[in-house]
Amino acid sequence: MKIIKVIFTVLFFLVGLSAFAQNTEGDNQIHTLFSNSSRSYGGYGGITARYSELGSAPGAVVGFRGCMIAGHSIAVGFGGNGIFSNFSYDAKLGKDALLAGGYGGLYIEQVILPKMPVHIAIPVMIGVGGISYSLNNNDQNWRHTNYTESNIIDSKAFFIVEPGVELEFNVVKYFRLAIGAYYRFTSDVNLKYDDNTPIEKPGFLRGLSTGVTLKFGKF
């Protein structure tokens, strides 16, 4: 129920920001760092790379999103992210192990003052995902690990709401660079060893990530 309340709060917040942005924009031109452009409808594809801790281990989030844009300020689309930690030694199992998985779903993005060369974007992703805890049976680095079912100690699905805030730069007409911070709100994830003891706390996926997103399209 807490996640549902977060969803409705975020949606009402985005509606309010949209009204504010439309009332404060005074001209019809998008100003970039090197040129000007104006377009009522468009779309973009973006790729992202972030740093994020997973439980007690450092990790990374890499992904993509594709969105349609209406009125320069509202974008709606879909995307997905892969998430994984570094290998770390598991004393209980006597081997290196890592957390790895992914999640995806609906993106809703509000852009505040999009016609300015530097502005704010607030994306929210609502979706589902899965995460597993896997052994490195080869005792090699991750590039040489053969992931088979025998490597996986446990895996679980989860529900996620991930709001973020991005400082976005209109570099040129068809390219934007965004530097952002995001927070994962997830349902509890109860990964367990074979003896039914917990691998991580149920809320280990909840947390902050920071990174960059490259956006290519017609804005």
N, C-alpha and C positions, 0 to 999 in steps of 0.2 A: 504493500500500500504506500510506503514511503516513496518508492520509485514513481508510482503513478502521480503522486502529488508533485514531484519534481518535474515531470513531463508537463503537466498543466501550468505550473508556475513559469516554466521556460517559454511555453507557447504564448501565454499572456504577455510576458516580457517582450517577446519579439514583435507582437502586434503593436505594443506601445512604442517601441523603437522605430518601427516602420512609419507610424504616424508622425513621430518627431522628425525623422529624416526628411519626409516629404514636405513638411512645413518649413524646414530650415534651409533647403536647397534653393538658391535664388536664380541660377542660370541653367541652361540646357546642355552645357558642354562638359565632357569629361576631360579633366586636365591631367596629363601624364607628365613624367619628368622630361620628356623630349618632344611630345606632340599632343594635339587635342583630338578628341573623337566624341561622337554622340551616337547612341543606338538605344532604342527602346527595349529590344529583346535580344537575347544572346545566349551564350552557354560557354562552359569551360570544362577542361579536364585538368586534374591536379594530381601531383605525386608528392608524398610527404615522407619525411624521415624525422624521428624523434628519439629522445632519450627518456627512459622510464625505468624505475625500479619495480621489480616483481617480487613481492615477499621480501626476503633478505638478500636478494641478488640483483645486481645491475642488469639492465636489459635494454631492448630497443623496440620501437614500433615503426613499421614501414607500411605504406599503403597508397591508395588512390581514391579519388572521387570524381564523379562526373555530374554536373548540375546544369539545369536550364535557369536563365536569369530573366526576370521580369522587372521592367522599370528601373534597371540598374541596381536596385537595392535588395531584392528578394531572390534567393537562389534555392531551388529544390532539386534533389537528385538522389543518387545512390553511391555507396562506396564501401570499401572494405579495408581492413588493416590486418597485417600479420604482427604477432607479438611474441617475443621470446627473450629468455634470460641468458646470461652467460652460463657455461658449464661451471658447476661448483661441486666440491667433494661432499658426498652424503655419507656421514659416518655410520649411519644405520645400515646402509647397503654396501658400504665399502667400495663404492665406485663414484665417478663423476656423473652428474645428472643435470637436466635442465627442464625449465618450463617452456612450452611452445604451444602456440595455437593461433586463433584468428577470430575476428568478429566483423560484422558488416550490417548494413541496414540503410535506413532513410536519413538523408541529410537535409536540414533546413538551415539556411544561412541568411542572416540579416547584415547588410553592409551599411554603415553609417557614413553619410557624406561621401558616396563613392566617386563623385566627380572631382574630388580633391586628389592631388598626387600622392598624399599620404593620408590614410584613413583607417578606420576600425572595422573589422568584420567579426561577427559572432556566429560561428557554426555550432550546430547541435546535431549529433548523430543518435538515432534511436534504433536499436537492433538486437541481434542475438549473436552468440559465438560459442566457441569451444576451446578448452585448454587441456593439455596433457602434461604429465610428469614422466620423463623418459630417461633411461640409462644410456650412457655412452659405453656400450659393450665392447667396442673396439679399442677403448682407451686411447683414442686419437682425437684430433681437434674436430670441430663440428662439421667441417667440409667432407670428412671421410667417414662419418658415422652413417651406418646403414639402419634406417628407422624401420623396424619391423614390429609386429604386435608383441613379440617377446620382450622388446625394449621398453614398452609402455607399462608403467606401474599402475597408473590410474588416469582417467580422463573424465571430464564433466562439461556439460553445457551451461550457459549462463545468459541472462538478459542484461543489457547495458544501455545506459543513457550517458552520453559523453558531450557536455558543453565545452566550449572553448572561447578564447578571445585572441584575435590576431591583429597585429599591426601590419597593414598591407600597403605595398608600394606599387603604384602604377608606373612600371619601369618604361615600357613602350606600349604601343596600342594593343598588342595581342599577348602581352606577358605581364603577370603580376607576381611579386615575391611577398610571401607572408611569413612573419615570425610570430609564433604562437605558443600559448600555454593551454592545456586541456586537462580536464579531470574526469576520470572514469568512475561512474556510479554503477555498481553491478549487484546482481543478486548474489547470495552466498554461494561459494564454491567449496565443496567439501572433498578435496582430494585426500585419499587415504592409502597407506601401505597395505600389504597383504594381511597384516595382523590387525587391520582396522584402526590403527592409530593415525592421527592426522598428519599430513605432510606439511601443510601450511595452515594458517588461521583462515576461517571461512571468508574473511574480507580482504584477502591478500591482493586481489586484482584491483581493488579500489585505490586510486592514487593519481598523482600528477604526472604529466608528460610535457616535455617542451621540445620544440624543434622548428623546422622550416617546411613550407609548402610552396611548390612551384606551380603556378596556374597559367594555362595556355588556352586562349579562346577569344571570343568576342564579348566584351563586357558592356 
